[in-house]
């Protein structure tokens, strides 16, 4: 399976949690999928500074992504500086 197909499956997983994130003024986007199967995500909007973002990541985002795209070896989130 090529990277594009895996990323499409990742988006399906993310779309399952996006309504909840967006209802609180946040979102998540894919930053990178490395050749060794490490997916890097970035929280956007209110999610980038929310104290509950780690729980949301573990029990919502990571779970759904791995369920839809089991080819992913690891999921990590980066909190890039937002303006």
N, C-alpha and C positions, 0 to 999 in steps of 0.2 A: 504494500500500500504506500502510495507516495505522500509527501508532506501535505499537499493540497487536500487530499482526502481526509487525512487525520485532522487537519485544521477545520475542515467542514464539520466533522463530528464534534470537535471541541466547541464550535459555535452552537451546535444543537444543545450541548450540555449547559453552556452559558446562558442561552436563551431561556432555559427553565428557571433561572434565578434572577434574570434581569428585571422582570416586572417588580420584584421586591426591592431590588437595589434602586431602581429608578423612582419608585414611589417615595423613597427617602432622599431623592436628589443626588443619587450616585450612579455608578456603573462600573463595569470592568471591561478591559480590552486585552487582547493578546499582544504581547510585545515581541515574543520570539518562541519558536519551537526549534530547539537545537537538533543536530543530527543524531545525538544520542538519546533523544526522547525526553528532554527536559523542557517543559512548558513554562514560560515566564509570563505572568499576567501583571497588569497595573490597575490599581483602584483609581477611579476617577470621581470628581465631584466630592460630595459629602463622604463617600466611602474612604477617601484617602486620609481623612482625619478622624474617622469614627472609632470610638473605643471598642465597638463590637465587631470590627472588621476581621479580626483573627478568628472569632467564632464563626462568622459568616463564611469565611474562607474555608475553614476545616469542615464544617457540617453542611455547607450548601454548595459552594463553588467546586471545591476539590472533589467532593463525592460525586457530583453530577458529571463533571468532566471525565473522571476515570471510569464512570459507568458507561458513558457514550463512546469514549476513546481509550479502551484498555491498552492500546499501543503506547500510551504515554507512560514513561518510567517515573516521572517526578513532576510535581506542580509546585511552583514557587510564585510568590507575589513580590513585586518591587513597589516601593512607595516613592516614586519620583517626586521631586519638589514641584509643587504647583504654584501658579501665580495667582 
